[in-house]
Amino acid sequence: MKKLLIPAGIIVLGLVWYLASPLFIDRVVNEDFPHADSALTPEEVVMMDHLESLSPEQVRSMPEEKRMAAKKIMEEVSVRLPDAVVQEPMDTTPTMRLSGTFRDGDSAHHGSGTVGVYQLPDGKRIVRLENFSVTNGPALSVYLTKSTDGTPEAGFVNLGKLKGNKGDQNYELSADVSLHDYHSVSIWCVPFGVLFSVAQLEPVQ
């Protein structure tokens, strides 16, 4: 009889432990709050890489229907591109010569933050974007432009590919650039000729 009671007792204890264990055994879960997925599909990544490789001449040579379709794809996918954040320091004490505030290029392309043209103690000059944010996109470059509205037709200097669509970043100016001839800094989509954001430059008093 005792031999039968022992297994029965073990079963009862096991059942009691199983039922009561949630009361004293912690189960820790850390879940992030659900958020919208901004990642691109593999097909969209390939498409954006292709668009970024195009030159303005190649885009202009496309049939009108194909060019407008490609531009629409670029604009629709751009808003879901992941942010590229850059934080470059200002290593030395500079003198600001010109400054401006970024504004939207249009209703679909948004920009904010400030830009300054600085003279460094060693004689170099840089264009510095600070607290900067712009809608992401393919083949974006930083233009120093002669117009006040950021369009490059009147003349421009390409300062290089945009390093990140957010953050603080520096772009060096060559010694032969006369600041008197340039009146804005624009973020320009090179293949499609689209203005993403512009800051009109004003002398610092």
Secondary structure, DSSP 4 states (H G I P E B T S, - for coil): -HHHHHHHHHHHHHHHHHHHGGGTS------PPP----PPPHHHHHHHHHHHH--HHHHHHS-HHHHHHHHHHHHHHHTTSPP-EEE----S--EEEEEEEEEESBTTB-EEEEEEEEE-TTS-EEEEEEEEEE---TTEEEEEESSSSS-STT-EEEEEE-S-SEEEEEEEEPTT--GGG--EEEEEETTTTEEEEEEE-EE--
